[in-house]
Amino acid sequence: MIIATTETVAGKTIKQTLGVVRGNTIRARHIGKDIKAAFRHMIGGEITEYTKLMGESREQALDRMVQNAEQLGANAVVSLRFATSEVMSGAAELLAYGTAVVVE
């Protein structure tokens, strides 16, 4: 599966547009990680617990978007975007979306 943030894929021709595809996940923070993050916030530096959590969330949302595209018969997704939103205190949704296409 080719995934591009651009509207086209270099060296390929879009033969068919299949529609919008998406994948999402909602993750909640863990109290133990919140305590570690609070200490790190006081002394400065990267909050690796949250970096890891968001990275895993992006990968899961991306995997789900690819599954959606494959179900439609796509071999590429163009115009990939990510969006986040807070759904409740301590929990956030991460959404990956784009346009499923067939390229040659």
N, C-alpha and C positions, 0 to 999 in steps of 0.2 A: 504494500500500500504506500503510495506516494502521498506525503502530506506537505502542503506548502502554505505559507502565510500570504503569498501573492495570489493574484487572480488567475494566473496562468502557471504552467509548469514549463520551464525552459527546455527547448528541444522536443516538446510534445504538443500534440494538437488535441484540444478538447473536442470529442466527437458527440458526447451526449451529457447533458446536465440532468442529474437525477433528483436534486432538491437538497434542502437543508438537512443536515445531520447533527446530532448532539449527543453528548455524554455528560453526566454530572455525578457528583458525589457530595454528600454533606458530612462534614466531620466536626466532632466536638473535641475541645481541649481536654486534657487529662489533668486532674488535680495535682498529681505528683510532678508532672512537667511544668505546671503553672508555678509551683514553688521554686523549682530550679530556674525558671525564666525570670521570676521576680528578683532573685539574687543576682542573676546576670544583668538584669536591667539596672540594678543599683551600681554595679561596678563597670558596666559598659561591655561592649563586644557583641558579637553575633549570638542570637538566641537560637542555637542549633536545634533544639527540640522542635521549635516551630518551623524552622527551615526544612527539616526532615518531614514534618507533618504536611506542609504545603507541597513539597516535592512529590510525596506519595499520592496526594490528592490529585495533582495535575496529571500524573501518569495514569491513575485509575479513570479519570474523566476522559483522557485521550483514548485509552483502550476501549472504553464504552462507545465513544464516538466512532472509532474505527469499526467496531462490531456493527453499529447502525449502518455505516456506509457499505460494509460487505453484504449486509442483508438486502440492500438495494441493488447490488451488482456492480458497485463502483470499484475502480482500481486506483482512485486518487481522491483526495479532499483538498480543495483550494480555499483560500480566504479564511484559514484557520484563525480563530480568536479564542481568548479565554476571558471569562468574566467571573467575578466573585460577588457574593452578597452575604450579609449577616442574616441568618434566619431566626436566631435567638441569641441571647447573651451566651457567649462561649462556643457557639456553633456557626459554621459558615458553609455556604455552598460554593463549589467550584464547578463552573460550566465550561466545557470545550464545545465549540460549534464551528461549522463551516459548510461548504457546498460540496456534495458528493458528485463526482464526475467520472466519465469513462474517457481515458486518454489513449492515444496511439503514439 
